[in-house]
Amino acid sequence: MANARRYDYTPFLTVAAKAGIRLGEGLGLDWPDLELVKGAGAINVRRQWTRLHELVPPKAGSRRRVPISDDLVRMLLELKMAAPDKTGPVFASGTGGRLAHRNVQRRGFDAAAEDAGIEGVVLHDLRHAYGSRLASKGLTARQIADAMGHKKTATTEIYIQRFNGPQADERIREAMTG
């Protein structure tokens, strides 16, 4: 019976992985920050929830609009329908307040990683996976930087290099053939 009341962190972890948002940014989301429209969904990152329990602008002022997939729109619409407060925090505790960083990390991500048998990862790795996935799909450094809230594309180059190394080698070989 105790497990039936346990908080389900799956929606938060899904948004973190599929929208590349930082932990504090996700905890700072309110329902009006989301555009839940099929084919035009987006998350507007306007603030973050700090470990000091304050709402402040996101890291380095990285306010942004992050396009999201229709699957994520659908999942968030279902979550909103079940939410008692349609204007408050997207990821609310049982009492309606914002979740704590530590709980999301330990009870949510760490538990999920353990269940999956994955070692040596942290929640922020979902953000890195997001950037890497965008790079693997051929998005430019500027496009990835804008989606992730990086001011400088140099920060974003890490994701592109990780995936484009072997591809770049092959393109160079092709370009120099003949």
Buried (B, 14 or more C-beta within 10 A) or exposed (E): EEEEEEBEBEBBBBBBBBBBBBBBBBBBBBBEBBBBEEEEBBBBBBBBBEEEEEBEEBEEEBEBBBEBEEEBBEBBBEBBEEBEEEEBBBBBEEEEEBBBBEEBBEBBBBEBBEEEEEEEBEBEBBBBBBBBBBBBEEBEBEBBBBBBBBEEBEBBBEBBEEBBEEEEEEEEEEEEEE
